[in-house]
Amino acid sequence: MIKVYVDTSVFGGCFDAEFEEWSNRLIEEFKAGFKVLVISDLTLKELEGAP
């Protein structure tokens, strides 16, 4: 199984026209179980305050 480390830019890319195709595809691969999401405590903390 492929493990992929992500930071806030991946999640932000879901809302950016330039990157949304790739970011959303990666999120779907996590949801489908094709890849394993690896995320730091710092990134989680940064996302807590996101809209």
C-alpha positions as CSV (number, residue, x, y, z in Angstrom):
1,M,0.0,0.0,0.0
2,I,1.3,3.4,-0.9
3,K,1.5,5.9,1.9
4,V,1.3,9.6,0.9
5,Y,2.1,12.4,3.3
6,V,0.0,15.5,2.7
7,D,0.0,19.0,4.1
8,T,-2.5,21.8,4.0
9,S,-1.7,22.6,0.3
10,V,-3.4,19.4,-0.8
11,F,-6.6,20.3,1.0
12,G,-6.4,23.9,-0.3
13,G,-5.9,22.5,-3.8
14,C,-9.4,21.0,-3.6
15,F,-10.7,24.6,-3.8
16,D,-8.2,26.0,-6.4
17,A,-9.2,25.7,-10.1
18,E,-5.5,25.0,-11.0
19,F,-5.1,22.1,-8.7
20,E,-8.6,20.8,-7.9
21,E,-8.6,17.9,-10.4
22,W,-5.4,16.4,-8.9
23,S,-6.2,17.2,-5.2
24,N,-9.7,15.8,-5.4
25,R,-8.4,12.7,-7.2
26,L,-5.9,12.0,-4.5
27,I,-8.6,12.5,-1.8
28,E,-10.8,10.0,-3.7
29,E,-7.9,7.5,-3.8
30,F,-7.6,7.8,0.0
31,K,-11.4,7.2,0.4
32,A,-11.3,4.2,-1.9
33,G,-8.4,2.7,0.1
34,F,-5.9,2.8,-2.8
35,K,-3.5,4.9,-0.8
36,V,-3.0,5.6,2.9
37,L,-3.2,9.2,4.1
38,V,-0.3,10.3,6.3
39,I,-0.7,13.6,8.0
40,S,1.2,15.4,10.8
41,D,-0.3,16.8,14.1
42,L,0.8,20.2,12.9
43,T,-1.2,19.9,9.7
44,L,-4.2,18.8,11.6
45,K,-3.9,21.8,14.0
46,E,-3.6,24.1,11.0
47,L,-6.8,22.6,9.4
48,E,-8.8,23.0,12.6
49,G,-9.1,26.7,12.0
50,A,-9.8,26.4,8.3
51,P,-13.2,27.4,6.9
